[in-house]
Amino acid sequence: MQTGLLEHVNVTVANPQDTADLLCRLFDWHIRWSGPSALGGTTFHVGTEAQYVALYCPAALAAVRPRDVAAPGHLNHIAVVVDDLDAAEARVREAGLEPGNHGDYEPGRRFYFVDDNGIEFEVVSYT
């Protein structure tokens, strides 16, 4: 059997277009596809040719639940590898988001930020 590769992760967001635009600005990604979801609502696929994040918004958003990292099935964060961590952090700040929880330990340097949907991103560099 061939080793499995992560192709995409699917998350619910309030505004897929806005979130897609943000991720394109921060990580030089592009919108691979967008359109109506088979389950109703809208989906944007944003990333590279090999991997992407599917940004889904149902026709009617459910009530927001508090972030509970101890709950089974909870998405803790999405990690993105970059070549220049300082440049990535500058882009995050320019987007009006607050980088935090900086770490410099093996196997790399990293920081985290939370977007307007409450999704935590880890930005890491191994160079």
N, CA, C and O atoms as a Tinker XYZ file with bonds, in Angstrom:
   508  protein
     1  N      0.831000   -1.191000    0.000000    73     2
     2  CA     0.000000    0.000000    0.000000    64     1     3
     3  C      0.872000    1.249000    0.000000    63     2     4     5
     4  O      1.901000    1.296000    0.674000    81     3
     5  N      0.458000    2.250000   -0.752000    73     3     6
     6  CA     1.168000    3.521000   -0.795000    64     5     7
     7  C      0.893000    4.317000    0.475000    63     6     8     9
     8  O     -0.205000    4.245000    1.026000    81     7
     9  N      1.873000    5.068000    0.939000    73     7    10
    10  CA     1.702000    5.932000    2.106000    64     9    11
    11  C      0.612000    6.953000    1.831000    63    10    12    13
    12  O      0.582000    7.559000    0.760000    81    11
    13  N     -0.284000    7.149000    2.790000    73    11    14
    14  CA    -1.357000    8.122000    2.629000    64    13    15
    15  C     -0.856000    9.543000    2.721000    63    14    16    17
    16  O      0.046000    9.841000    3.504000    81    15
    17  N     -1.435000   10.419000    1.927000    73    15    18
    18  CA    -1.118000   11.843000    1.947000    64    17    19
    19  C     -2.384000   12.617000    2.279000    63    18    20    21
    20  O     -3.463000   12.288000    1.787000    81    19
    21  N     -2.259000   13.628000    3.100000    73    19    22
    22  CA    -3.403000   14.468000    3.421000    64    21    23
    23  C     -3.693000   15.355000    2.218000    63    22    24    25
    24  O     -2.840000   16.130000    1.787000    81    23
    25  N     -4.901000   15.236000    1.680000    73    23    26
    26  CA    -5.279000   16.044000    0.527000    64    25    27
    27  C     -5.965000   17.336000    0.948000    63    26    28    29
    28  O     -5.621000   18.409000    0.452000    81    27
    29  N     -6.938000   17.244000    1.864000    73    27    30
    30  CA    -7.632000   18.448000    2.298000    64    29    31
    31  C     -8.265000   18.256000    3.669000    63    30    32    33
    32  O     -8.406000   17.139000    4.169000    81    31
    33  N     -8.633000   19.366000    4.247000    73    31    34
    34  CA    -9.419000   19.404000    5.472000    64    33    35
    35  C    -10.608000   20.308000    5.171000    63    34    36    37
    36  O    -10.467000   21.291000    4.444000    81    35
    37  N    -11.773000   19.988000    5.720000    73    35    38
    38  CA   -12.992000   20.745000    5.447000    64    37    39
    39  C    -13.458000   21.387000    6.753000    63    38    40    41
    40  O    -13.682000   20.692000    7.744000    81    39
    41  N    -13.603000   22.708000    6.752000    73    39    42
    42  CA   -14.035000   23.423000    7.950000    64    41    43
    43  C    -15.203000   24.338000    7.608000    63    42    44    45
    44  O    -15.313000   24.826000    6.484000    81    43
    45  N    -16.064000   24.563000    8.579000    73    43    46
    46  CA   -17.196000   25.468000    8.414000    64    45    47
    47  C    -16.771000   26.875000    8.808000    63    46    48    49
    48  O    -16.177000   27.082000    9.867000    81    47
    49  N    -17.078000   27.832000    7.953000    73    47    50
    50  CA   -16.733000   29.236000    8.196000    64    49    51
    51  C    -17.970000   30.103000    7.944000    63    50    52    53
    52  O    -18.924000   29.668000    7.300000    81    51
    53  N    -17.940000   31.316000    8.453000    73    51    54
    54  CA   -19.074000   32.227000    8.284000    64    53    55
    55  C    -19.143000   32.787000    6.862000    63    54    56    57
    56  O    -20.232000   32.952000    6.311000    81    55
    57  N    -17.977000   33.082000    6.267000    73    55    58
    58  CA   -17.943000   33.663000    4.928000    64    57    59
    59  C    -16.790000   33.030000    4.156000    63    58    60    61
    60  O    -15.646000   33.455000    4.313000    81    59
    61  N    -17.065000   32.016000    3.319000    73    59    62
    62  CA   -15.980000   31.314000    2.633000    64    61    63
    63  C    -15.158000   32.209000    1.708000    63    62    64    65
    64  O    -13.947000   32.021000    1.594000    81    63
    65  N    -15.790000   33.174000    1.047000    73    63    66
    66  CA   -15.040000   34.070000    0.157000    64    65    67
    67  C    -14.023000   34.880000    0.948000    63    66    68    69
    68  O    -12.859000   34.970000    0.556000    81    67
    69  N    -14.459000   35.473000    2.071000    73    67    70
    70  CA   -13.541000   36.278000    2.887000    64    69    71
    71  C    -12.401000   35.429000    3.437000    63    70    72    73
    72  O    -11.248000   35.859000    3.421000    81    71
    73  N    -12.706000   34.237000    3.921000    73    71    74
    74  CA   -11.669000   33.366000    4.472000    64    73    75
    75  C    -10.724000   32.902000    3.374000    63    74    76    77
    76  O     -9.515000   32.835000    3.594000    81    75
    77  N    -11.251000   32.578000    2.194000    73    75    78
    78  CA   -10.402000   32.187000    1.064000    64    77    79
    79  C     -9.465000   33.327000    0.681000    63    78    80    81
    80  O     -8.273000   33.110000    0.464000    81    79
    81  N    -10.002000   34.535000    0.599000    73    79    82
    82  CA    -9.165000   35.695000    0.253000    64    81    83
    83  C     -8.048000   35.894000    1.268000    63    82    84    85
    84  O     -6.912000   36.184000    0.895000    81    83
    85  N     -8.370000   35.737000    2.565000    73    83    86
    86  CA    -7.360000   35.877000    3.618000    64    85    87
    87  C     -6.260000   34.833000    3.449000    63    86    88    89
    88  O     -5.079000   35.177000    3.482000    81    87
    89  N     -6.626000   33.570000    3.270000    73    87    90
    90  CA    -5.628000   32.506000    3.150000    64    89    91
    91  C     -4.787000   32.674000    1.894000    63    90    92    93
    92  O     -3.599000   32.350000    1.905000    81    91
    93  N     -5.374000   33.172000    0.814000    73    91    94
    94  CA    -4.596000   33.446000   -0.399000    64    93    95
    95  C     -3.560000   34.532000   -0.143000    63    94    96    97
    96  O     -2.413000   34.412000   -0.572000    81    95
    97  N     -3.966000   35.605000    0.564000    73    95    98
    98  CA    -3.029000   36.693000    0.886000    64    97    99
    99  C     -1.916000   36.220000    1.812000    63    98   100   101
   100  O     -0.753000   36.569000    1.608000    81    99
   101  N     -2.256000   35.433000    2.822000    73    99   102
   102  CA    -1.266000   35.026000    3.813000    64   101   103
   103  C     -0.267000   34.018000    3.283000    63   102   104   105
   104  O      0.918000   34.091000    3.607000    81   103
   105  N     -0.736000   33.065000    2.462000    73   103   106
   106  CA     0.108000   31.927000    2.107000    64   105   107
   107  C      0.365000   31.782000    0.609000    63   106   108   109
   108  O      0.878000   30.750000    0.176000    81   107
   109  N      0.020000   32.790000   -0.189000    73   107   110
   110  CA     0.193000   32.722000   -1.646000    64   109   111
   111  C     -0.520000   31.515000   -2.249000    63   110   112   113
   112  O     -0.032000   30.912000   -3.205000    81   111
   113  N     -1.662000   31.172000   -1.692000    73   111   114
   114  CA    -2.489000   30.097000   -2.232000    64   113   115
   115  C     -3.403000   30.666000   -3.299000    63   114   116   117
   116  O     -3.385000   31.867000   -3.566000    81   115
   117  N     -4.202000   29.803000   -3.907000    73   115   118
   118  CA    -5.197000   30.256000   -4.866000    64   117   119
   119  C     -6.501000   29.480000   -4.658000    63   118   120   121
   120  O     -6.515000   28.398000   -4.071000    81   119
   121  N     -7.572000   30.053000   -5.146000    73   119   122
   122  CA    -8.865000   29.379000   -5.072000    64   121   123
   123  C     -8.902000   28.357000   -6.205000    63   122   124   125
   124  O     -8.878000   28.718000   -7.381000    81   123
   125  N     -8.962000   27.082000   -5.836000    73   123   126
   126  CA    -8.989000   25.991000   -6.810000    64   125   127
   127  C    -10.371000   25.787000   -7.393000    63   126   128   129
   128  O    -10.515000   25.441000   -8.566000    81   127
   129  N    -11.387000   26.002000   -6.573000    73   127   130
   130  CA   -12.770000   25.793000   -6.990000    64   129   131
   131  C    -13.676000   26.483000   -5.993000    63   130   132   133
   132  O    -13.337000   26.606000   -4.816000    81   131
   133  N    -14.823000   26.932000   -6.459000    73   131   134
   134  CA   -15.857000   27.434000   -5.567000    64   133   135
   135  C    -17.211000   27.202000   -6.214000    63   134   136   137
   136  O    -17.347000   27.202000   -7.437000    81   135
   137  N    -18.210000   27.002000   -5.362000    73   135   138
   138  CA   -19.546000   26.799000   -5.895000    64   137   139
   139  C    -20.487000   26.276000   -4.842000    63   138   140   141
   140  O    -20.151000   26.208000   -3.660000    81   139
   141  N    -21.684000   25.903000   -5.290000    73   139   142
   142  CA   -22.673000   25.385000   -4.346000    64   141   143
   143  C    -22.253000   24.028000   -3.800000    63   142   144   145
   144  O    -21.703000   23.193000   -4.518000    81   143
   145  N    -22.521000   23.829000   -2.527000    73   143   146
   146  CA   -22.223000   22.554000   -1.878000    64   145   147
   147  C    -23.336000   21.560000   -2.192000    63   146   148   149
   148  O    -24.493000   21.942000   -2.365000    81   147
   149  N    -22.977000   20.295000   -2.262000    73   147   150
   150  CA   -23.976000   19.244000   -2.488000    64   149   151
   151  C    -24.982000   19.189000   -1.350000    63   150   152   153
   152  O    -26.100000   18.709000   -1.537000    81   151
   153  N    -24.601000   19.677000   -0.169000    73   151   154
   154  CA   -25.485000   19.658000    1.002000    64   153   155
   155  C    -26.200000   20.990000    1.208000    63   154   156   157
   156  O    -26.846000   21.189000    2.236000    81   155
   157  N    -26.096000   21.886000    0.260000    73   155   158
   158  CA   -26.646000   23.227000    0.414000    64   157   159
   159  C    -25.569000   24.156000    0.929000    63   158   160   161
   160  O    -24.629000   23.707000    1.584000    81   159
   161  N    -25.685000   25.417000    0.653000    73   159   162
   162  CA   -24.659000   26.366000    1.062000    64   161   163
   163  C    -23.591000   26.512000   -0.006000    63   162   164   165
   164  O    -23.820000   26.212000   -1.177000    81   163
   165  N    -22.419000   26.978000    0.414000    73   163   166
   166  CA   -21.331000   27.303000   -0.506000    64   165   167
   167  C    -20.021000   26.725000    0.009000    63   166   168   169
   168  O    -19.796000   26.643000    1.216000    81   167
   169  N    -19.160000   26.325000   -0.922000    73   167   170
   170  CA   -17.831000   25.814000   -0.574000    64   169   171
   171  C    -16.780000   26.468000   -1.450000    63   170   172   173
   172  O    -16.996000   26.663000   -2.646000    81   171
   173  N    -15.643000   26.808000   -0.859000    73   171   174
   174  CA   -14.462000   27.272000   -1.586000    64   173   175
   175  C    -13.325000   26.308000   -1.265000    63   174   176   177
   176  O    -13.128000   25.956000   -0.101000    81   175
   177  N    -12.578000   25.877000   -2.272000    73   175   178
   178  CA   -11.364000   25.084000   -2.077000    64   177   179
   179  C    -10.192000   26.034000   -2.312000    63   178   180   181
   180  O    -10.052000   26.587000   -3.403000    81   179
   181  N     -9.355000   26.226000   -1.303000    73   179   182
   182  CA    -8.237000   27.158000   -1.400000    64   181   183
   183  C     -6.965000   26.460000   -0.947000    63   182   184   185
   184  O     -6.950000   25.806000    0.096000    81   183
   185  N     -5.881000   26.598000   -1.738000    73   183   186
   186  CA    -4.616000   25.974000   -1.382000    64   185   187
   187  C     -3.687000   25.900000   -2.571000    63   186   188   189
   188  O     -3.557000   26.848000   -3.345000    81   187
   189  N     -3.037000   24.738000   -2.703000    73   187   190
   190  CA    -2.116000   24.490000   -3.816000    64   189   191
   191  C     -2.741000   23.434000   -4.719000    63   190   192   193
   192  O     -3.870000   23.002000   -4.486000    81   191
   193  N     -2.020000   23.026000   -5.734000    73   191   194
   194  CA    -2.531000   21.971000   -6.611000    64   193   195
   195  C     -2.609000   20.633000   -5.879000    63   194   196   197
   196  O     -3.420000   19.780000   -6.239000    81   195
   197  N     -1.778000   20.441000   -4.858000    73   195   198
   198  CA    -1.705000   19.142000   -4.176000    64   197   199
   199  C     -2.556000   19.064000   -2.906000    63   198   200   201
   200  O     -3.082000   17.998000   -2.587000    81   199
   201  N     -2.698000   20.170000   -2.179000    73   199   202
   202  CA    -3.453000   20.175000   -0.923000    64   201   203
   203  C     -4.285000   21.442000   -0.836000    63   202   204   205
   204  O     -3.958000   22.468000   -1.433000    81   203
   205  N     -5.381000   21.344000   -0.070000    73   203   206
   206  CA    -6.226000   22.515000    0.079000    64   205   207
   207  C     -7.058000   22.439000    1.344000    63   206   208   209
   208  O     -7.163000   21.394000    1.985000    81   207
   209  N     -7.647000   23.579000    1.684000    73   207   210
   210  CA    -8.617000   23.671000    2.755000    64   209   211
   211  C     -9.966000   23.935000    2.098000    63   210   212   213
   212  O    -10.111000   24.881000    1.323000    81   211
   213  N    -10.944000   23.102000    2.407000    73   211   214
   214  CA   -12.307000   23.322000    1.926000    64   213   215
   215  C    -13.021000   24.189000    2.951000    63   214   216   217
   216  O    -13.117000   23.820000    4.121000    81   215
   217  N    -13.517000   25.329000    2.521000    73   215   218
   218  CA   -14.193000   26.288000    3.387000    64   217   219
   219  C    -15.680000   26.204000    3.089000    63   218   220   221
   220  O    -16.125000   26.613000    2.017000    81   219
   221  N    -16.443000   25.680000    4.022000    73   219   222
   222  CA   -17.861000   25.400000    3.822000    64   221   223
   223  C    -18.725000   26.320000    4.667000    63   222   224   225
   224  O    -18.436000   26.551000    5.841000    81   223
   225  N    -19.772000   26.837000    4.075000    73   223   226
   226  CA   -20.778000   27.603000    4.805000    64   225   227
   227  C    -22.138000   27.042000    4.439000    63   226   228   229
   228  O    -22.562000   27.148000    3.288000    81   227
   229  N    -22.838000   26.439000    5.413000    73   227   230
   230  CA   -24.169000   25.910000    5.116000    64   229   231
   231  C    -25.148000   27.041000    4.810000    63   230   232   233
   232  O    -24.864000   28.209000    5.071000    81   231
   233  N    -26.287000   26.684000    4.261000    73   231   234
   234  CA   -27.299000   27.688000    3.933000    64   233   235
   235  C    -27.696000   28.498000    5.164000    63   234   236   237
   236  O    -27.975000   29.692000    5.052000    81   235
   237  N    -27.726000   27.869000    6.330000    73   235   238
   238  CA   -28.029000   28.567000    7.584000    64   237   239
   239  C    -27.007000   28.114000    8.624000    63   238   240   241
   240  O    -26.929000   26.931000    8.955000    81   239
   241  N    -26.234000   29.056000    9.130000    73   239   242
   242  CA   -25.229000   28.728000   10.146000    64   241   243
   243  C    -25.910000   28.373000   11.465000    63   242   244   245
   244  O    -26.885000   29.009000   11.865000    81   243
   245  N    -25.386000   27.356000   12.128000    73   243   246
   246  CA   -25.888000   26.973000   13.458000    64   245   247
   247  C    -25.321000   27.942000   14.491000    63   246   248   249
   248  O    -24.407000   28.713000   14.198000    81   247
   249  N    -25.861000   27.896000   15.678000    73   247   250
   250  CA   -25.359000   28.733000   16.771000    64   249   251
   251  C    -23.903000   28.388000   17.042000    63   250   252   253
   252  O    -23.516000   27.221000   16.985000    81   251
   253  N    -23.109000   29.385000   17.332000    73   251   254
   254  CA   -21.687000   29.191000   17.588000    64   253   255
   255  C    -21.504000   28.505000   18.932000    63   254   256   257
   256  O    -22.101000   28.907000   19.931000    81   255
   257  N    -20.676000   27.470000   18.951000    73   255   258
   258  CA   -20.356000   26.781000   20.199000    64   257   259
   259  C    -19.002000   27.272000   20.689000    63   258   260   261
   260  O    -18.146000   27.628000   19.879000    81   259
   261  N    -18.795000   27.296000   21.989000    73   259   262
   262  CA   -17.482000   27.703000   22.501000    64   261   263
   263  C    -16.416000   26.699000   22.063000    63   262   264   265
   264  O    -16.698000   25.518000   21.863000    81   263
   265  N    -15.207000   27.186000   21.922000    73   263   266
   266  CA   -14.072000   26.353000   21.539000    64   265   267
   267  C    -13.743000   25.417000   22.696000    63   266   268   269
   268  O    -13.371000   25.872000   23.777000    81   267
   269  N    -13.878000   24.122000   22.476000    73   267   270
   270  CA   -13.626000   23.123000   23.522000    64   269   271
   271  C    -12.584000   22.144000   23.018000    63   270   272   273
   272  O    -12.916000   21.148000   22.374000    81   271
   273  N    -11.320000   22.428000   23.311000    73   271   274
   274  CA   -10.235000   21.596000   22.777000    64   273   275
   275  C    -10.217000   20.209000   23.388000    63   274   276   277
   276  O     -9.522000   19.326000   22.884000    81   275
   277  N    -10.965000   19.994000   24.461000    73   275   278
   278  CA   -10.986000   18.679000   25.087000    64   277   279
   279  C    -12.059000   17.772000   24.488000    63   278   280   281
   280  O    -12.097000   16.581000   24.796000    81   279
   281  N    -12.928000   18.313000   23.639000    73   279   282
   282  CA   -14.012000   17.517000   23.068000    64   281   283
   283  C    -13.482000   16.609000   21.956000    63   282   284   285
   284  O    -12.761000   17.078000   21.075000    81   283
   285  N    -13.828000   15.314000   21.982000    73   283   286
   286  CA   -13.432000   14.433000   20.885000    64   285   287
   287  C    -13.944000   14.984000   19.556000    63   286   288   289
   288  O    -15.064000   15.488000   19.470000    81   287
   289  N    -13.115000   14.880000   18.533000    73   287   290
   290  CA   -13.486000   15.361000   17.213000    64   289   291
   291  C    -13.210000   16.834000   16.982000    63   290   292   293
   292  O    -13.411000   17.333000   15.875000    81   291
   293  N    -12.750000   17.542000   18.013000    73   291   294
   294  CA   -12.467000   18.970000   17.869000    64   293   295
   295  C    -11.222000   19.172000   17.009000    63   294   296   297
   296  O    -10.213000   18.497000   17.216000    81   295
   297  N    -11.282000   20.088000   16.053000    73   295   298
   298  CA   -10.122000   20.467000   15.259000    64   297   299
   299  C     -9.301000   21.456000   16.077000    63   298   300   301
   300  O     -9.764000   22.568000   16.333000    81   299
   301  N     -8.107000   21.084000   16.488000    73   299   302
   302  CA    -7.299000   21.960000   17.329000    64   301   303
   303  C     -6.630000   23.080000   16.542000    63   302   304   305
   304  O     -6.679000   24.234000   16.969000    81   303
   305  N     -6.018000   22.780000   15.427000    73   303   306
   306  CA    -5.466000   23.820000   14.562000    64   305   307
   307  C     -5.112000   23.227000   13.211000    63   306   308   309
   308  O     -5.056000   22.009000   13.038000    81   307
   309  N     -4.873000   24.127000   12.246000    73   307   310
   310  CA    -4.400000   23.759000   10.917000    64   309   311
   311  C     -2.985000   24.308000   10.809000    63   310   312   313
   312  O     -2.770000   25.501000   11.027000    81   311
   313  N     -2.020000   23.461000   10.478000    73   311   314
   314  CA    -0.628000   23.892000   10.372000    64   313   315
   315  C     -0.252000   24.119000    8.912000    63   314   316   317
   316  O     -0.593000   23.329000    8.032000    81   315
   317  N      0.463000   25.225000    8.679000    73   315   318
   318  CA     0.916000   25.593000    7.345000    64   317   319
   319  C      2.423000   25.806000    7.412000    63   318   320   321
   320  O      2.901000   26.568000    8.252000    81   319
   321  N      3.177000   25.144000    6.539000    73   319   322
   322  CA     4.632000   25.289000    6.479000    64   321   323
   323  C      4.977000   26.426000    5.522000    63   322   324   325
   324  O      4.457000   26.490000    4.407000    81   323
   325  N      5.864000   27.330000    5.969000    73   323   326
   326  CA     6.332000   28.441000    5.138000    64   325   327
   327  C      7.858000   28.458000    5.144000    63   326   328   329
   328  O      8.495000   27.907000    6.042000    81   327
   329  N      8.435000   29.105000    4.122000    73   327   330
   330  CA     9.892000   29.236000    4.052000    64   329   331
   331  C     10.405000   30.365000    4.935000    63   330   332   333
   332  O     11.478000   30.254000    5.528000    81   331
   333  N      9.641000   31.455000    5.024000    73   331   334
   334  CA    10.079000   32.642000    5.757000    64   333   335
   335  C      9.056000   32.964000    6.843000    63   334   336   337
   336  O      8.036000   33.598000    6.572000    81   335
   337  N      9.327000   32.531000    8.056000    73   335   338
   338  CA     8.391000   32.696000    9.163000    64   337   339
   339  C      8.162000   34.172000    9.495000    63   338   340   341
   340  O      7.035000   34.570000    9.793000    81   339
   341  N      9.215000   34.980000    9.447000    73   339   342
   342  CA     9.077000   36.398000    9.770000    64   341   343
   343  C      8.187000   37.107000    8.752000    63   342   344   345
   344  O      7.359000   37.934000    9.133000    81   343
   345  N      8.342000   36.798000    7.467000    73   343   346
   346  CA     7.496000   37.399000    6.432000    64   345   347
   347  C      6.048000   36.954000    6.604000    63   346   348   349
   348  O      5.126000   37.750000    6.424000    81   347
   349  N      5.846000   35.690000    6.949000    73   347   350
   350  CA     4.488000   35.188000    7.173000    64   349   351
   351  C      3.856000   35.903000    8.366000    63   350   352   353
   352  O      2.680000   36.264000    8.316000    81   351
   353  N      4.615000   36.110000    9.424000    73   351   354
   354  CA     4.078000   36.801000   10.593000    64   353   355
   355  C      3.715000   38.241000   10.245000    63   354   356   357
   356  O      2.708000   38.760000   10.725000    81   355
   357  N      4.526000   38.887000    9.417000    73   355   358
   358  CA     4.217000   40.261000    9.000000    64   357   359
   359  C      2.893000   40.295000    8.229000    63   358   360   361
   360  O      2.092000   41.208000    8.425000    81   359
   361  N      2.657000   39.321000    7.364000    73   359   362
   362  CA     1.398000   39.262000    6.609000    64   361   363
   363  C      0.206000   39.055000    7.547000    63   362   364   365
   364  O     -0.851000   39.659000    7.362000    81   363
   365  N      0.384000   38.206000    8.542000    73   363   366
   366  CA    -0.694000   37.962000    9.508000    64   365   367
   367  C     -1.034000   39.259000   10.238000    63   366   368   369
   368  O     -2.208000   39.589000   10.408000    81   367
   369  N     -0.013000   39.991000   10.665000    73   367   370
   370  CA    -0.238000   41.274000   11.355000    64   369   371
   371  C     -0.915000   42.284000   10.417000    63   370   372   373
   372  O     -1.831000   42.997000   10.825000    81   371
   373  N     -0.454000   42.339000    9.154000    73   371   374
   374  CA    -1.041000   43.261000    8.175000    64   373   375
   375  C     -2.519000   42.953000    7.945000    63   374   376   377
   376  O     -3.301000   43.848000    7.624000    81   375
   377  N     -2.898000   41.689000    8.110000    73   375   378
   378  CA    -4.295000   41.284000    7.935000    64   377   379
   379  C     -5.134000   41.609000    9.170000    63   378   380   381
   380  O     -6.332000   41.329000    9.202000    81   379
   381  N     -4.498000   42.205000   10.191000    73   379   382
   382  CA    -5.222000   42.597000   11.395000    64   381   383
   383  C     -5.391000   41.468000   12.397000    63   382   384   385
   384  O     -6.222000   41.559000   13.301000    81   383
   385  N     -4.615000   40.408000   12.245000    73   383   386
   386  CA    -4.678000   39.278000   13.165000    64   385   387
   387  C     -3.472000   39.311000   14.095000    63   386   388   389
   388  O     -2.444000   39.901000   13.762000    81   387
   389  N     -3.595000   38.683000   15.254000    73   387   390
   390  CA    -2.558000   38.755000   16.279000    64   389   391
   391  C     -1.808000   37.439000   16.411000    63   390   392   393
   392  O     -2.361000   36.465000   16.923000    81   391
   393  N     -0.540000   37.393000   15.953000    73   391   394
   394  CA     0.267000   36.184000   16.162000    64   393   395
   395  C      0.595000   36.017000   17.640000    63   394   396   397
   396  O      0.750000   37.003000   18.362000    81   395
   397  N      0.698000   34.777000   18.086000    73   395   398
   398  CA     1.040000   34.509000   19.475000    64   397   399
   399  C      1.606000   33.124000   19.647000    63   398   400   401
   400  O      1.782000   32.386000   18.678000    81   399
   401  N      1.892000   32.772000   20.889000    73   399   402
   402  CA     2.401000   31.451000   21.247000    64   401   403
   403  C      3.598000   31.054000   20.386000    63   402   404   405
   404  O      3.643000   29.953000   19.837000    81   403
   405  N      4.559000   31.959000   20.278000    73   403   406
   406  CA     5.750000   31.703000   19.477000    64   405   407
   407  C      6.581000   30.595000   20.118000    63   406   408   409
   408  O      6.684000   30.509000   21.342000    81   407
   409  N      7.164000   29.759000   19.284000    73   407   410
   410  CA     8.015000   28.688000   19.785000    64   409   411
   411  C      9.199000   28.457000   18.875000    63   410   412   413
   412  O      9.080000   28.523000   17.652000    81   411
   413  N     10.332000   28.188000   19.473000    73   411   414
   414  CA    11.551000   27.876000   18.719000    64   413   415
   415  C     12.141000   26.618000   19.334000    63   414   416   417
   416  O     13.013000   26.690000   20.199000    81   415
   417  N     11.665000   25.476000   18.885000    73   415   418
   418  CA    12.122000   24.199000   19.402000    64   417   419
   419  C     12.063000   23.178000   18.274000    63   418   420   421
   420  O     11.363000   23.379000   17.281000    81   419
   421  N     12.781000   22.109000   18.427000    73   419   422
   422  CA    12.815000   21.083000   17.389000    64   421   423
   423  C     11.425000   20.540000   17.143000    63   422   424   425
   424  O     10.718000   20.225000   18.101000    81   423
   425  N     11.016000   20.421000   15.916000    73   423   426
   426  CA    11.856000   20.507000   14.729000    64   425   427
   427  C     11.765000   21.826000   13.982000    63   426   428   429
   428  O     12.127000   21.851000   12.806000    81   427
   429  N     11.304000   22.936000   14.578000    73   427   430
   430  CA    11.255000   24.199000   13.841000    64   429   431
   431  C     10.734000   25.340000   14.678000    63   430   432   433
   432  O     10.388000   25.174000   15.848000    81   431
   433  N     10.686000   26.523000   14.045000    73   431   434
   434  CA    10.118000   27.721000   14.670000    64   433   435
   435  C      8.669000   27.837000   14.252000    63   434   436   437
   436  O      8.295000   27.396000   13.165000    81   435
   437  N      7.831000   28.439000   15.126000    73   435   438
   438  CA     6.408000   28.516000   14.816000    64   437   439
   439  C      5.729000   29.638000   15.591000    63   438   440   441
   440  O      6.260000   30.148000   16.578000    81   439
   441  N      4.552000   30.004000   15.124000    73   439   442
   442  CA     3.644000   30.862000   15.873000    64   441   443
   443  C      2.222000   30.449000   15.495000    63   442   444   445
   444  O      2.011000   29.684000   14.553000    81   443
   445  N      1.274000   30.959000   16.235000    73   443   446
   446  CA    -0.130000   30.623000   16.015000    64   445   447
   447  C     -0.941000   31.911000   15.884000    63   446   448   449
   448  O     -0.540000   32.959000   16.391000    81   447
   449  N     -2.075000   31.829000   15.207000    73   447   450
   450  CA    -3.050000   32.916000   15.197000    64   449   451
   451  C     -4.436000   32.308000   15.028000    63   450   452   453
   452  O     -4.588000   31.184000   14.547000    81   451
   453  N     -5.434000   33.070000   15.431000    73   451   454
   454  CA    -6.824000   32.643000   15.315000    64   453   455
   455  C     -7.520000   33.589000   14.353000    63   454   456   457
   456  O     -7.437000   34.807000   14.506000    81   455
   457  N     -8.217000   33.025000   13.344000    73   455   458
   458  CA    -8.910000   33.878000   12.378000    64   457   459
   459  C    -10.284000   34.287000   12.899000    63   458   460   461
   460  O    -10.659000   33.940000   14.019000    81   459
   461  N    -11.023000   35.018000   12.089000    73   459   462
   462  CA   -12.327000   35.540000   12.510000    64   461   463
   463  C    -13.375000   34.451000   12.726000    63   462   464   465
   464  O    -14.424000   34.712000   13.315000    81   463
   465  N    -13.099000   33.226000   12.253000    73   463   466
   466  CA   -14.013000   32.105000   12.457000    64   465   467
   467  C    -13.703000   31.334000   13.731000    63   466   468   469
   468  O    -14.421000   30.402000   14.090000    81   467
   469  N    -12.621000   31.729000   14.418000    73   467   470
   470  CA   -12.202000   31.002000   15.609000    64   469   471
   471  C    -11.311000   29.817000   15.285000    63   470   472   473
   472  O    -11.035000   28.995000   16.158000    81   471
   473  N    -10.854000   29.716000   14.032000    73   471   474
   474  CA    -9.963000   28.621000   13.636000    64   473   475
   475  C     -8.529000   29.018000   13.961000    63   474   476   477
   476  O     -8.057000   30.084000   13.565000    81   475
   477  N     -7.845000   28.138000   14.692000    73   475   478
   478  CA    -6.450000   28.401000   15.028000    64   477   479
   479  C     -5.557000   27.823000   13.934000    63   478   480   481
   480  O     -5.738000   26.686000   13.497000    81   479
   481  N     -4.587000   28.634000   13.500000    73   479   482
   482  CA    -3.594000   28.220000   12.522000    64   481   483
   483  C     -2.228000   28.220000   13.186000    63   482   484   485
   484  O     -1.898000   29.134000   13.941000    81   483
   485  N     -1.438000   27.197000   12.904000    73   483   486
   486  CA    -0.032000   27.166000   13.280000    64   485   487
   487  C      0.759000   27.444000   12.012000    63   486   488   489
   488  O      0.522000   26.814000   10.980000    81   487
   489  N      1.689000   28.374000   12.081000    73   487   490
   490  CA     2.559000   28.683000   10.954000    64   489   491
   491  C      3.956000   28.284000   11.377000    63   490   492   493
   492  O      4.471000   28.782000   12.377000    81   491
   493  N      4.578000   27.381000   10.616000    73   491   494
   494  CA     5.847000   26.790000   11.037000    64   493   495
   495  C      6.858000   26.836000    9.906000    63   494   496   497
   496  O      6.500000   26.733000    8.733000    81   495
   497  N      8.127000   26.991000   10.271000    73   495   498
   498  CA     9.232000   26.944000    9.314000    64   497   499
   499  C     10.273000   25.974000    9.835000    63   498   500   501
   500  O     10.642000   26.002000   11.009000    81   499
   501  N     10.738000   25.118000    8.943000    73   499   502
   502  CA    11.758000   24.139000    9.310000    64   501   503
   503  C     13.129000   24.529000    8.790000    63   502   504   505
   504  O     14.063000   23.729000    8.850000    81   503
   505  N     13.268000   25.771000    8.269000    73   503   506
   506  CA    14.566000   26.229000    7.748000    64   505   507
   507  C     15.257000   27.105000    8.747000    63   506   508
   508  O     16.361000   27.585000    8.488000    81   507
